[in-house]
Amino acid sequence: MSNDTKLKEREDEEYDPFVARRIAKPNSTTGTLIHLIKGSLGTGIMAMPMAFKNGGLFFSLIGSVAICFVYYHCVELLVGISQKACKNGRIPALGFAETAEAVIVSGPTPLKRYSSFAKNYIDCMLVVQSLLMLCLFQIFIASSLRDVVNNQQQIEWSTLTYIILVTIPIACITQIRVLKYLVPFSALANALMITAFAITLYFLLSVRISLNGKNFWPEWNKLPSFISTVLFAISGIRYVLPIENNMKHPQHFLGNCGVLTKATVFLTILYVLTGFFGYICYGDNTKASVTLNLPSDSRLAESTRLLAATAVLFSLGLSYYVPMDIIWRRVEHKVPPERRNVAQISLRFIILILLTAITIGVPKLEPFVGLVGSFCSGKLVVLAPAILDVVFRWPNEFGPYRWRLVKDCLLAAFGLFVLVTGTVDSVKNVIAIYR
């Protein structure tokens, strides 16, 4: 072996992407944990009782934990691949799309020409999913405020009025560009959502628990709905790499006691408790959001809607960070340095106005968001990490009996199942609403 080859190998071993990162305002490990929890802890937790209704009591207990574990494993795969790709390519940090590009460029020769397509495709899926979810959140906030304020003040303001009103604070929150400065908003959003969860749990535990009339196992036609609901509720994969890339100590993200493990365990417990007790209390009368089952004559119960809406409002800065980071990286080089600050402020505001116009103009946006969400999530959450792991390890790094290849193929099959069944269900819902 030549001296040049030995020197290159030594340099590769010594290169540490974590040390090479230069982040002006990095997140602490605690701040990262708060962001990661907020990325997954949203309105989906209130839909868990409906998931348990579709999945059956016993099956849902096991299935919810299993799906959360699958999500955890897929995120672990993605982050691990990204960190290794950074080291191999001597790059400090990579996003989701850049990771896909780097892995395919270094993969089998026939795939190399598809690297740019993979990067652009994943970026497109991330932007579409994130922006349409922002529209859904805007509708959720406005509708929740309408229900609470109109009921308490005996007024009849329309949802349109509340959409316009909530756009004002949203315009301010979505101008925050530094992830570190969003930590207080994410912390407050987590606190409000957990408070709403605690109040909800108080009402659930105050009802006499009975197993009579409860489904223990799912009907086959309702199984896709159960899986899609739980996966949608726990999923926050679009936030993972931007959050990890901005850590002060990224080595704390993975591992048995890492940030990802702590966040997933915490979220799994919350989701299972909400789903179990919600379905136990209301059975077949369980509604799409468990807050709708709470007593309408109780201000404490009604406050859960207000708390959840406020929590979502404070989380919109983090929700906006991912798509704007992708869009800005593609247009930044076209703007003169002295105009970039004004340009980014204008771009963020214009996109928000366009999203608000969509929210106002399409009152039945929810089924379309569900369609795009199912279509994107099946690919981004499960399929993409499984496929990237196969490409990254190809051809001889799958372990004894190629067990990792078998595992990745099973993950990919599960992802395809979620993708197909979720999309079919969403299309049926769209057709039923607009027929």
Phi, psi and omega per residue, in radians:
M1 nan 2.308 -3.091
S2 -1.270 2.816 3.114
N3 -1.120 -0.628 3.130
D4 -1.109 -0.712 3.133
T5 -1.145 -0.758 3.117
K6 -1.093 -0.700 3.135
L7 -1.117 -0.749 3.138
K8 -1.102 -0.756 3.123
E9 -1.075 -0.716 -3.137
R10 -1.138 -0.678 3.116
E11 -1.144 -0.688 3.119
D12 -1.120 -0.710 3.131
E13 -1.166 -0.617 -3.070
E14 -1.402 -0.368 -3.081
Y15 -1.193 2.181 3.117
D16 -2.132 1.902 -3.102
P17 -1.074 -0.491 -3.140
F18 -1.164 -0.677 3.126
V19 -1.263 -0.603 -3.082
A20 -1.280 -0.296 -3.132
R21 -1.192 2.385 3.104
R22 -2.160 1.659 -3.094
I23 -1.932 2.134 -3.067
A24 -1.125 -0.726 -3.080
K25 -2.340 1.318 -3.067
P26 -1.281 2.788 3.080
N27 -1.517 2.511 3.002
S28 -1.289 2.954 3.105
T29 -1.094 -0.701 3.112
T30 -1.145 -0.760 3.110
G31 -1.072 -0.660 3.098
T32 -1.123 -0.738 3.107
L33 -1.066 -0.741 3.126
I34 -1.088 -0.796 3.131
H35 -1.096 -0.748 -3.079
L36 -1.148 -0.693 3.082
I37 -1.147 -0.769 -3.129
K38 -1.119 -0.559 3.126
G39 -1.072 -0.481 -3.136
S40 -1.883 -0.478 -3.060
L41 -1.474 1.736 -3.141
G42 -2.468 -2.616 -3.091
T43 -1.155 -0.304 -3.124
G44 -1.055 -0.481 -3.120
I45 -1.113 -0.565 -3.130
M46 -1.307 -0.220 3.110
A47 -1.639 -0.049 -3.096
M48 -1.082 -0.660 3.061
P49 -1.026 -0.641 3.079
M50 -1.139 -0.652 3.082
A51 -1.090 -0.740 3.115
F52 -1.157 -0.596 3.074
K53 -1.090 -0.738 -3.137
N54 -1.309 -0.545 -3.067
G55 -1.629 -0.263 -3.054
G56 1.467 2.603 -2.959
L57 -1.076 -0.976 -3.056
F58 -1.240 -0.772 -3.136
F59 -1.080 -0.682 -3.097
S60 -1.172 -0.622 3.100
L61 -1.034 -0.839 -3.134
I62 -1.278 -0.768 -3.077
G63 -1.119 -0.685 -3.134
S64 -1.111 -0.773 3.117
V65 -1.119 -0.722 -3.127
A66 -1.109 -0.762 -3.127
I67 -1.170 -0.697 3.085
C68 -1.096 -0.642 3.096
F69 -1.179 -0.705 3.096
V70 -1.059 -0.767 3.103
Y71 -1.055 -0.814 3.128
Y72 -1.011 -0.790 -3.104
H73 -1.150 -0.693 -3.138
C74 -1.165 -0.688 3.079
V75 -1.153 -0.723 3.113
E76 -1.065 -0.726 3.084
L77 -1.039 -0.867 -3.077
L78 -1.059 -0.843 -3.116
V79 -1.157 -0.734 3.127
G80 -1.079 -0.763 3.099
I81 -1.099 -0.750 -3.132
S82 -1.074 -0.778 -3.140
Q83 -1.128 -0.690 3.113
K84 -1.212 -0.671 3.105
A85 -1.128 -0.626 3.074
C86 -1.076 -0.768 -3.123
K87 -1.189 -0.768 -3.130
N88 -1.128 -0.664 -3.109
G89 -1.613 -0.004 -3.126
R90 0.976 0.851 -3.140
I91 -2.093 2.335 -3.092
P92 -1.093 -0.739 -3.059
A93 -2.671 2.596 3.110
L94 -2.354 2.445 3.006
G95 -1.460 -3.067 -3.121
F96 -1.035 -0.953 -3.090
A97 -1.141 -0.710 3.135
E98 -1.152 -0.592 3.076
T99 -1.107 -0.786 3.116
A100 -1.046 -0.752 -3.140
E101 -1.111 -0.798 -3.101
A102 -1.127 -0.702 -3.129
V103 -1.157 -0.766 -3.106
I104 -1.233 -0.642 3.082
V105 -1.051 -0.614 -3.123
S106 -1.612 0.023 -3.075
G107 -1.553 -2.818 3.137
P108 -0.970 2.515 -3.064
T109 -0.939 -0.767 -3.116
P110 -1.069 -0.372 -3.089
L111 -1.590 -0.299 -2.988
K112 -0.977 -0.642 -3.078
R113 -1.217 -0.202 -3.132
Y114 -1.688 0.136 -3.054
S115 -1.124 -0.780 3.141
S116 -1.158 -0.677 3.099
F117 -1.075 -0.764 -3.138
A118 -1.069 -0.753 3.127
K119 -1.087 -0.856 -3.109
N120 -1.153 -0.647 -3.116
Y121 -1.147 -0.816 -3.130
I122 -1.157 -0.719 3.068
D123 -1.013 -0.761 3.139
C124 -1.085 -0.781 3.130
M125 -1.096 -0.723 -3.138
L126 -1.123 -0.764 -3.127
V127 -1.163 -0.835 -3.118
V128 -1.068 -0.830 -3.130
Q129 -1.079 -0.802 -3.085
S130 -1.141 -0.786 -3.093
L131 -1.209 -0.684 3.112
L132 -1.220 -0.571 3.052
M133 -1.152 -0.573 3.065
L134 -1.106 -0.685 3.067
C135 -1.079 -0.767 3.136
L136 -1.098 -0.743 3.119
F137 -1.101 -0.659 3.120
Q138 -1.097 -0.744 3.085
I139 -1.115 -0.735 -3.124
F140 -1.076 -0.803 -3.140
I141 -1.087 -0.848 -3.099
A142 -1.109 -0.741 -3.123
S143 -1.171 -0.697 3.129
S144 -1.131 -0.781 3.103
L145 -1.099 -0.709 3.118
R146 -1.031 -0.822 -3.099
D147 -1.104 -0.765 -3.075
V148 -1.288 -0.923 -3.054
V149 -1.162 -0.790 3.137
N150 -1.075 -0.655 -3.139
N151 -1.242 -0.743 -3.083
Q152 -1.335 -0.614 -3.073
Q153 -1.738 -0.012 3.129
Q154 0.969 0.834 3.078
I155 -2.084 3.007 -3.073
E156 -2.286 0.849 3.079
W157 -1.236 2.495 -3.116
S158 -1.421 2.898 3.072
T159 -1.055 -0.621 3.126
L160 -0.995 -0.742 3.131
T161 -1.050 -0.770 -3.113
Y162 -1.241 -0.576 3.073
I163 -1.059 -0.780 3.127
I164 -1.128 -0.725 -3.125
L165 -1.136 -0.777 -3.080
V166 -1.284 -0.291 3.106
T167 -1.129 -0.485 -3.119
I168 -1.130 -0.964 3.096
P169 -1.169 -0.547 3.112
I170 -1.095 -0.684 3.133
A171 -1.064 -0.586 3.121
C172 -1.313 -0.810 -3.085
I173 -1.131 -0.671 -3.078
T174 -1.334 -0.031 3.052
Q175 -1.514 -0.110 3.122
I176 -1.361 2.103 -3.009
R177 -1.840 -0.373 -3.071
V178 -1.620 2.164 -3.064
L179 -1.033 -0.611 -3.126
K180 -1.083 -0.644 -3.116
Y181 -1.309 -0.188 3.100
L182 -1.556 -0.145 -3.123
V183 -1.008 -0.832 3.121
P184 -1.039 -0.645 3.122
F185 -1.175 -0.738 3.111
S186 -1.144 -0.695 3.117
A187 -1.095 -0.785 3.122
L188 -1.138 -0.716 3.112
A189 -1.087 -0.745 3.088
N190 -1.058 -0.782 -3.119
A191 -1.089 -0.749 -3.140
L192 -1.168 -0.743 -3.133
M193 -1.173 -0.686 3.106
I194 -1.179 -0.626 3.062
T195 -1.107 -0.773 3.080
A196 -1.056 -0.703 3.093
F197 -1.111 -0.738 -3.123
A198 -1.125 -0.734 3.112
I199 -1.129 -0.738 3.098
T200 -1.063 -0.775 3.140
L201 -1.125 -0.608 3.083
Y202 -1.028 -0.800 3.124
F203 -1.200 -0.628 -3.140
L204 -1.156 -0.720 -3.110
L205 -1.331 -0.287 3.127
S206 -1.440 -0.157 3.107
V207 -1.604 2.452 -3.141
R208 -1.101 2.176 -3.085
I209 -1.464 2.290 3.108
S210 -2.534 2.457 3.112
L211 -1.592 -0.060 -3.116
N212 -1.115 2.297 3.076
G213 1.373 0.099 -3.125
K214 -1.609 2.496 3.040
N215 -1.389 2.335 3.108
F216 -1.709 -0.440 -3.099
W217 -2.309 2.684 -3.057
P218 -1.429 2.693 2.876
E219 -1.414 2.522 -3.015
W220 -1.033 -0.613 -3.101
N221 -1.292 -0.239 3.128
K222 -1.757 -0.118 -3.111
L223 -1.096 -0.759 3.105
P224 -1.032 -0.655 3.129
S225 -1.124 -0.703 3.102
F226 -1.069 -0.871 -3.096
I227 -1.098 -0.775 -3.108
S228 -1.108 -0.708 -3.117
T229 -1.131 -0.815 -3.119
V230 -1.159 -0.763 -3.136
L231 -1.139 -0.701 3.087
F232 -1.118 -0.704 -3.095
A233 -1.137 -0.729 -3.046
I234 -1.509 -0.357 -2.968
S235 -1.259 2.271 3.015
G236 -2.595 0.606 -2.982
I237 -1.134 -0.442 -3.113
R238 -1.196 -0.313 3.131
Y239 -1.585 -0.297 -2.873
V240 -1.073 -0.997 -3.079
L241 -1.213 -0.687 3.031
P242 -1.019 -0.648 3.125
I243 -1.228 -0.811 -3.129
E244 -1.111 -0.649 -3.132
N245 -1.177 -0.336 -3.115
N246 -1.823 0.275 3.135
M247 -1.410 2.537 3.022
K248 -1.265 -0.607 3.120
H249 -2.244 1.339 -3.077
P250 -1.102 -0.316 3.100
Q251 -1.181 -0.237 3.111
H252 -1.524 -0.003 -3.043
F253 -1.313 -0.813 -3.122
L254 -1.708 3.098 3.140
G255 1.873 2.884 -3.089
N256 -1.067 -0.559 3.115
C257 -2.003 0.419 -3.108
G258 -1.360 3.066 -3.110
V259 -1.045 -0.756 -3.115
L260 -1.082 -0.762 -3.141
T261 -1.100 -0.827 -3.122
K262 -1.073 -0.782 -3.129
A263 -1.105 -0.771 -3.086
T264 -1.170 -0.747 3.116
V265 -1.082 -0.797 3.136
F266 -1.050 -0.828 -3.110
L267 -1.155 -0.707 -3.138
T268 -1.060 -0.770 3.124
I269 -1.077 -0.808 3.136
L270 -1.060 -0.788 -3.057
Y271 -1.193 -0.735 -3.134
V272 -1.162 -0.744 3.110
L273 -1.054 -0.813 -3.126
T274 -1.099 -0.820 -3.123
G275 -1.126 -0.775 -3.088
F276 -1.122 -0.963 -3.072
F277 -1.258 -0.537 3.087
G278 -1.105 -0.789 -3.140
Y279 -1.268 -0.642 3.093
I280 -1.009 -0.701 -3.075
C281 -1.305 -0.752 -2.942
Y282 -1.954 -0.186 3.022
G283 0.923 -2.267 -3.102
D284 -1.223 -0.229 3.105
N285 -1.512 0.029 3.141
T286 -1.029 2.288 -3.110
K287 -1.763 3.058 -3.046
A288 -1.004 -0.660 3.027
S289 -2.120 2.243 -3.055
V290 -1.086 -0.384 3.110
T291 -1.107 -0.442 3.117
L292 -1.264 -0.310 3.102
N293 -1.512 -0.253 -3.098
L294 -1.243 2.714 -3.090
P295 -0.994 2.213 -3.109
S296 -1.334 -0.281 -3.128
D297 -1.626 0.109 -3.139
S298 -1.876 2.143 3.108
R299 -1.154 -0.590 3.121
L300 -1.120 -0.749 3.119
A301 -1.161 -0.708 -3.129
E302 -1.174 -0.453 -3.128
S303 -1.138 -0.373 3.135
T304 -1.074 -0.631 3.108
R305 -1.133 -0.753 -3.122
L306 -1.157 -0.737 3.130
L307 -1.124 -0.774 3.140
A308 -1.122 -0.718 3.127
A309 -1.116 -0.723 3.128
T310 -1.173 -0.669 3.097
A311 -1.072 -0.761 3.116
V312 -1.130 -0.685 3.117
L313 -1.020 -0.816 -3.113
F314 -1.260 -0.294 3.129
S315 -1.567 -0.104 -3.075
L316 -1.175 -0.459 3.077
G317 -1.064 -0.769 3.095
L318 -1.189 -0.696 3.125
S319 -1.082 -0.625 -3.103
Y320 -1.373 -0.388 -3.045
Y321 -1.080 -0.775 -3.040
V322 -1.133 -0.969 -3.126
P323 -1.123 -0.636 -3.128
M324 -1.222 -0.588 3.080
D325 -1.101 -0.725 3.129
I326 -1.166 -0.834 -3.101
I327 -1.135 -0.772 -3.078
W328 -1.150 -0.636 3.120
R329 -1.103 -0.451 -3.114
R330 -1.509 -0.319 -3.097
V331 -2.019 -0.197 -3.027
E332 -1.004 -0.720 -3.067
H333 -1.182 -0.273 -3.138
K334 -1.526 -0.119 -3.080
V335 -1.892 2.302 3.077
P336 -1.014 2.466 -3.083
P337 -0.897 -0.686 -3.085
E338 -1.253 -0.218 -3.120
R339 -1.917 0.055 -3.028
R340 -1.187 -0.611 3.129
N341 -1.113 -0.873 3.120
V342 -1.121 -0.685 -3.126
A343 -1.109 -0.719 -3.125
Q344 -1.228 -0.674 3.065
I345 -1.044 -0.798 -3.115
S346 -1.143 -0.750 -3.126
L347 -1.081 -0.792 3.127
R348 -1.078 -0.710 -3.104
F349 -1.235 -0.747 -3.119
I350 -1.104 -0.757 3.131
I351 -1.118 -0.689 3.094
L352 -1.091 -0.724 3.113
I353 -1.102 -0.712 3.101
L354 -1.110 -0.732 3.104
L355 -1.126 -0.683 3.104
T356 -1.117 -0.682 3.103
A357 -1.106 -0.684 3.090
I358 -1.133 -0.762 3.137
T359 -1.051 -0.734 3.142
I360 -1.250 -0.716 -3.027
G361 -1.398 -0.338 -3.123
V362 -2.161 1.492 -3.058
P363 -1.133 -0.357 3.123
K364 -1.848 0.860 -3.079
L365 -1.260 -0.492 -2.996
E366 -0.923 -0.826 -3.124
P367 -1.116 -0.562 3.115
F368 -1.250 -0.635 3.064
V369 -1.127 -0.703 3.090
G370 -1.086 -0.679 3.112
L371 -1.115 -0.896 -3.134
V372 -1.159 -0.658 3.120
G373 -1.066 -0.800 3.115
S374 -1.126 -0.743 -3.098
F375 -1.136 -0.710 -3.120
C376 -1.365 -0.764 -3.027
S377 -1.126 -0.707 3.121
G378 -1.013 -0.590 -3.130
K379 -1.452 -0.826 -2.998
L380 -1.309 -0.699 -3.008
V381 -1.383 -0.722 -3.022
V382 -2.008 -0.926 -3.033
L383 -1.080 -0.874 -3.054
A384 -1.059 -0.876 3.116
P385 -1.063 -0.682 -3.130
A386 -1.125 -0.795 -3.134
I387 -1.150 -0.740 3.139
L388 -1.118 -0.608 3.122
D389 -1.157 -0.697 3.102
V390 -1.100 -0.832 -3.117
V391 -1.106 -0.726 -3.089
F392 -1.140 -0.649 -3.078
R393 -1.563 -0.166 -3.051
W394 -1.128 2.368 0.089
P395 -1.906 -0.126 -2.908
N396 -2.160 0.371 -3.073
E397 -2.087 0.720 -3.104
F398 -1.800 0.066 3.089
G399 1.439 3.138 -3.139
P400 -0.995 2.376 3.137
Y401 0.985 0.333 3.102
R402 0.946 0.737 -3.048
W403 -1.163 -0.531 3.114
R404 -1.181 -0.608 3.094
L405 -1.149 -0.741 3.103
V406 -1.088 -0.772 3.134
K407 -1.084 -0.766 3.128
D408 -1.141 -0.635 3.098
C409 -1.152 -0.677 3.085
L410 -1.136 -0.716 3.076
L411 -1.075 -0.765 3.136
A412 -1.101 -0.686 3.110
A413 -1.115 -0.709 3.092
F414 -1.124 -0.734 3.105
G415 -1.077 -0.713 3.091
L416 -1.127 -0.669 3.109
F417 -1.073 -0.815 3.116
V418 -1.103 -0.756 -3.124
L419 -1.051 -0.882 -3.056
V420 -1.229 -0.898 -3.070
T421 -1.179 -0.697 3.120
G422 -1.122 -0.713 3.128
T423 -1.163 -0.741 3.135
V424 -1.085 -0.785 3.121
D425 -1.083 -0.728 -3.124
S426 -1.147 -0.715 3.113
V427 -1.088 -0.738 3.101
K428 -1.066 -0.709 3.122
N429 -1.140 -0.694 3.101
V430 -1.093 -0.812 3.141
I431 -1.080 -0.735 -3.131
A432 -1.131 -0.654 -3.105
I433 -1.281 -0.694 -3.033
Y434 -1.712 0.083 -3.138
R435 -1.177 nan nan
